[in-house]
């Protein structure tokens, strides 16, 4: 019983990295999105996929390309 709860908690801790990593690549704050993913993972993943890049991230990418 306690092992199954531990596995669920560890799984959620790991899965919360998905929206955080996606958002970080788009110029957002990793730990804010990690916390968001921990709280409501099923909302955070599609939200991270749908948000646009920040202006700063676009500028950085434009600077690397040109």
N, C-alpha and C positions, 0 to 999 in steps of 0.2 A: 504494500500500500504506500509506504513512504517513498519507495524507489520509483514508483510510477509518477508520483508528484514531482520528484526530483527530476525525472526525465522530461516531464512537461515543462518545467521551469527552465531547464537548460536548453530545450528546443526553442522556447520563446525568446530566450536571450540571444540565441544564435540567429533566429529568423529576423530579429529586429535589425540586424546588420544589412538586410536587403534594401529596405527603403532608405536607410541612412547612407549607404554607399552610392545609390543612384542619385540621391539629392546632393551629396558631396561633389559628385562629378559635374553637377549642374551649378556649382558655386554656392550651395546652401550649407548651413552649419550642421556638421555631422552629429554632434551629441544632441542637439535639439530634435533632429529627425530620428535618432536612435530612441530617444524617450517617447516620441510620438509613436514609433513602431512598437514599442513595448506596450503602450496603452491600447492602441487600436490598430493592430497589424493589418487587418483586412481592409481598412480604409487608407492606411498610410502607403501601402504598396502601389495601388492605382494612382493615388495622389502624387507620389514621387515620380511616377512614369509620365504624368500629364503636365506637371509644372514645366515652365520654360527655364532657360538658363538666365542667370542674373546678368545685368549689364556688364559687371566687372568680369565675369567669366567669358562673355562674348568678346570683350576687349582683349583679354589675355589670349584667347584662341586666335583672334585676328592678328595680334602681335607676333605670335609664333609662325603663322602662315606667311606673313608678309614681311 
